[in-house]
């Protein structure tokens, strides 16, 4: 089976602001989820250039978050399979992430960021067959999720119906805010999940899709909720923080990158 779903996440900020907000959010959420037993280990963080994406930043990370997996999954999958390798090619405003889990199971996420309110169609250039299989869901960052995965990912307590940024004056976000918001941009995230396992493949795909959705909701709520922390920072300042943060994460886990097991050896092509 294959799941193809496009999430559209409208944000009350410009494209350049979102670039800063996203980097800050990733750094802070990684630090919050990392301790001596579990968390994020950065294997590589370097520049890249190719004919598809142009210039950008390549990162490879290991996620050791076994305690967050549902009990039914931990009984089916070997322990090492729950250590996820993530590879990312970030050539903003276009990005690709590949997450090979265990044999034959894969998740890819293609993201395109546009300065609109989520009304653009087929931004990923899908063919007729892919369009027929694709489902589209709009995510409203004012609506937190309450399922298992939102608990596992984390659920911030922002109330955007009363929230107002001190630095920018943005907010509160009331019903229909996406239609008259300025500035505004949208993250179009195309998620493709392949789990060719007889008997439980469909359940696994739905679980992973729900996990990705919860992560999208929480991370983008944090992007706006933390606006007064990142607003005014430059990409260069964040690059320095990112380099420091990579070292801190690895030190916290007390694992040397050179000796870390590469659980998933499959490398995604960037095509």
C-alpha positions in Angstrom: 0.0 0.0 0.0 1.0 3.6 -0.5 -0.4 6.7 1.2 -0.2 10.0 -0.6 -1.3 13.1 1.3 -0.7 16.8 0.9 -0.9 18.9 4.0 -1.3 22.7 3.6 -0.3 24.8 6.5 -1.0 28.5 6.3 1.2 30.7 8.5 0.9 34.4 9.5 4.4 35.4 8.4 6.4 36.1 5.3 8.5 33.5 3.5 11.8 34.9 4.9 10.4 35.1 8.4 9.2 31.5 8.2 12.7 30.4 7.2 14.0 31.9 10.4 11.1 30.6 12.5 11.4 27.0 11.2 15.2 26.8 11.9 14.6 28.2 15.4 11.7 25.8 16.1 13.7 22.8 15.0 16.6 23.7 17.3 14.4 24.3 20.3 12.2 21.2 19.8 15.3 19.0 19.4 16.8 20.3 22.6 13.5 19.8 24.4 13.3 16.1 23.3 16.9 15.1 23.9 18.3 13.6 27.2 21.0 11.1 28.1 18.8 8.2 27.0 16.9 9.4 23.9 16.8 12.2 21.5 18.4 13.5 18.3 21.9 12.8 17.1 23.3 14.9 14.2 25.5 12.8 11.9 26.1 15.3 9.1 25.3 18.9 8.5 26.9 20.3 5.3 26.2 22.3 2.2 25.2 20.6 -1.1 24.5 21.6 -4.7 22.8 19.6 -7.5 20.8 20.1 -10.6 17.4 19.4 -9.0 17.5 21.6 -5.9 20.4 24.0 -6.6 22.3 25.0 -3.4 21.2 24.1 0.0 22.0 22.3 3.3 22.1 18.6 3.7 21.6 17.0 7.2 21.5 13.5 8.4 20.2 12.7 11.9 19.3 9.7 14.1 16.2 9.9 16.2 16.2 7.6 19.2 12.7 8.1 20.5 11.6 4.5 21.2 9.5 5.4 24.3 7.2 7.5 22.1 6.2 4.7 19.8 2.8 3.0 20.5 3.0 -0.4 22.2 1.6 -2.3 19.2 4.5 -1.0 17.0 7.2 -1.9 19.5 5.9 -5.5 19.6 6.1 -5.8 15.8 9.3 -4.0 15.0 12.8 -4.9 16.2 14.3 -2.5 18.7 16.9 -1.1 16.4 14.3 -0.5 13.7 12.7 2.2 16.0 15.9 4.2 15.7 15.0 6.4 12.7 17.5 7.9 10.3 16.4 11.2 8.7 18.0 12.7 5.7 17.1 16.2 4.6 17.9 18.4 1.6 16.9 22.0 2.4 17.1 24.3 -0.5 14.5 26.8 0.8 11.8 27.4 -0.3 12.0 23.8 -1.5 12.9 20.9 0.8 12.9 17.1 0.8 13.1 14.7 3.8 13.6 11.0 3.6 13.0 8.7 6.5 13.8 5.0 5.9 12.7 3.0 8.9 13.1 -0.7 8.6 13.1 -3.1 5.6 10.9 -1.8 2.7 9.1 0.8 4.9 9.8 4.4 3.9 8.5 8.0 4.3 9.3 10.9 2.1 8.2 14.5 2.5 8.4 17.0 -0.3 7.8 20.6 0.9 7.3 23.7 -1.2 6.8 27.1 0.5 4.7 29.8 -1.3 3.6 33.3 -0.4 -0.1 32.6 -0.6 -2.9 31.3 1.7 -3.0 27.7 0.6 -5.1 28.0 -2.6 -2.5 27.0 -5.1 -3.1 23.7 -6.8 -0.7 20.9 -7.7 2.4 22.8 -6.6 4.3 19.5 -6.6 3.6 18.8 -10.3 2.0 15.4 -9.8 0.8 13.3 -12.7 -2.8 12.2 -13.1 -2.3 8.9 -11.3 -0.6 10.7 -8.3 -3.3 13.3 -8.2 -6.0 10.6 -8.1 -4.3 9.0 -5.1 -3.5 12.3 -3.3 -5.6 13.5 -0.4 -5.5 17.2 0.6 -5.9 18.4 4.2 -5.7 22.0 5.5 -4.1 22.4 8.9 -5.2 25.3 11.0 -2.5 26.1 13.6 -5.1 27.5 16.0 -6.6 24.0 16.4 -4.3 21.7 18.6 -4.6 17.9 18.2 -5.6 15.6 21.1 -4.8 12.1 19.8 -2.1 9.7 20.9 0.5 11.2 18.6 -0.1 14.8 19.8 0.7 13.5 23.3 3.8 11.8 22.1 5.1 14.7 20.0 4.1 17.3 22.7 1.2 19.7 22.8 1.9 23.4 23.5 -0.6 25.4 25.5 -0.9 28.4 23.1 -4.4 29.9 22.8 -4.2 31.8 19.6 -7.6 33.2 20.0 -6.1 35.5 22.7 -2.4 35.4 21.7 -0.7 38.7 20.6 2.9 39.1 19.7 4.6 41.9 21.6 7.3 42.4 18.9 5.1 42.3 15.8 1.5 43.0 17.1 0.3 39.9 15.2 -2.7 38.0 16.7 -5.0 37.0 17.9 -5.9 34.5 15.2 -9.7 34.4 15.0 -12.0 32.3 12.8 -11.2 32.8 9.1 -7.9 34.5 9.8 -6.2 32.8 6.8 -8.4 34.8 4.4 -7.3 38.3 5.5 -3.9 37.7 7.0 -0.9 39.9 5.9 1.8 38.8 5.7 0.9 35.2 4.9 2.6 32.1 3.4 1.9 28.3 3.1 3.9 25.2 3.6 2.7 22.6 1.1 3.9 19.2 2.5 3.5 16.1 0.3 3.8 13.0 2.4 4.3 9.6 0.7 4.3 6.5 2.9 5.1 3.0 1.7 4.5 0.0 4.0 4.3 -3.1 1.9 3.5 -5.5 4.8 0.6 -8.0 4.6 -1.7 -7.8 7.5 -0.6 -4.6 9.2 0.8 -2.4 6.5 -2.3 -0.3 6.3 -2.4 0.2 10.0 1.3 1.1 10.0 0.8 3.7 7.2 -2.1 5.3 9.0 -0.1 5.5 12.3 2.9 7.1 10.6 0.6 9.5 8.7 -1.1 10.5 12.0 2.4 11.0 13.6 3.5 13.3 10.8 0.3 15.3 11.0 0.7 15.8 14.8 4.3 16.9 14.3 3.3 19.4 11.6 0.6 20.8 13.9 2.8 21.1 16.9 5.9 22.4 15.1 4.0 25.1 13.2 2.1 26.2 16.4 5.5 26.6 18.0 6.8 28.6 15.0 4.1 31.2 15.6 3.9 30.9 19.4 7.6 31.5 19.8 7.6 34.5 17.4 8.9 36.9 20.0 11.9 34.7 20.6 13.1 34.4 17.0 11.7 37.6 15.4 14.6 39.9 14.4 17.2 37.1 14.2 19.1 36.5 11.0 19.8 33.3 9.1 23.5 33.8 9.9 22.9 34.0 13.6 20.7 30.9 13.5 23.4 29.0 11.6 25.8 29.7 14.5 23.2 28.5 17.0 22.6 25.4 14.9 26.2 24.5 14.8 26.4 24.9 18.6 23.2 23.0 19.0 24.4 20.0 17.0 27.4 19.6 19.3 25.2 20.0 22.4 22.7 17.4 21.3 25.5 14.8 20.6 27.1 15.6 24.0 23.8 15.2 25.8 23.3 11.8 24.3 26.9 10.9 25.2 27.3 9.2 21.8 30.1 10.0 19.4 28.9 10.4 15.9 31.8 8.4 14.5 30.8 5.3 16.4 27.0 5.6 16.0 25.3 2.6 14.2 23.7 3.5 10.9 20.4 1.6 11.3 19.0 2.5 7.9 21.5 2.2 5.1 19.2 3.1 2.3 20.0 6.6 1.0 17.3 8.5 -0.8 18.1 10.0 -4.2 17.4 13.7 -4.4 15.6 13.4 -7.7 
